[in-house]
Amino acid sequence: MRRFLPDTFTILLVCTVILASLLPAQGTFAGYFGIATNLAIALLFFLHGARLSRDVVIAGMLHWRLHLAILLTTFGLFPILGLSLGFLPEWILPKSLYLGILYLSVLPSTVQSSIAFTSMAGGNVPAAICSASASNIFGMFLTPLLVGLLFSVGGHGGFSWNVLGQILLQLLLPFVVGQVLQPWIGNWIRAKKTLLMPVDRGSILMVVYLAFSKAVVEGLWHTFSVSDIAAVIIADTALLAFVLCFTMYGSRLLGFNKADEITITFCGSKKSLASGAPMASVIFAGQSVGAIVLPLMMFHQIQLMICAVIAQKYAAKTAHRITEEEADEAASPA
């Protein structure tokens, strides 16, 4: 039963939304808080760059078929599915919330949870580390490009080179600096994971608070009903379920072994709140980001709960198979 309960970070996200609803950031305070948020985001991506070992990247690149399958799912299948939800009438899925789902569909995969679930299920962990990390690196370029492409197809705006430049300056540059300094500070940062975790989660909470503060001031909770939120939850769940089935059975049809199947299933089905929230504040600067981030926050919790169950089922099957193999070896004549 505990696997269905929200984790600490999800509880903090909910509390942040409540705080923004009751005490939204406004005026001068909002301006200074925005500057602090931008600095926290830059620090977050610097740490991501400093943590990632180059040996892991080089070793993982050798398994190109697996990485290609994951990247095509993350930046190919997901956006197509997100775009198809645009055919739903607006009385079922309001336009602003649909744009949030469309935005989450073009985001990169998670890093921490993809690796954790792959490890728990007995998958190819080194490949998961490389693939999830590569997804986030490519996402710095592909996400703003896909936002421009898909939003222009739906008549919601187009691509902006200025936005891409801001992404590169605010996110990619700190990441590259972290990678350059990685040989000297990488081991220390990886050893201080628990100490530096507040930077990861704190920067996301700051983005969420700022985004929802602006949205609340503009009347977010007066715009959407309970049925609107329910529609987002159903759409998020259906999107995740389709991709999970596609990656699981598709990897088998492509001839991947069980360990690689697990890696493709978990890395290909995730969407990163850690990257998505900061990117939203840059890509949609000057707009109401609250409705954009809301579907992503819901998807974050849904993917954690569903994938935790799947990972445990994979682990149980692996343990059962190993037990049977050991029994067969014990029963066979020497």
Protein Blocks (a to p, Z undefined) as FASTA:
>chain_A
ZZmpccfklmmmmmmmmmmmmmccehjllmmmmmmmmmmmmmmmmmmmmmpcfklmmmmm
mmmmlmmmmmmmmmmmmmmmmmmmmmpcfklmgfklmmmmmmmmmpccdfklmmmmmmmn
opafklmmmmmmmmmmmmmmmmmmmmmmmmmmnonaccdfklmmmmmmmmmmmmmmmmmm
mmmmmmmmmmmmmmmmmmmmmmmmmmmmmmmmmmmmnommmmpcfklmmmmmmmmmmmmm
mmmmmmmmmmmmnopafklmmmmmmmmmpccfklmmmmmmmmmgoiafklmmmmmmmmmm
mmmmmmmmmmmmmmmmmmmmmmmmmmmmmmpcZZ
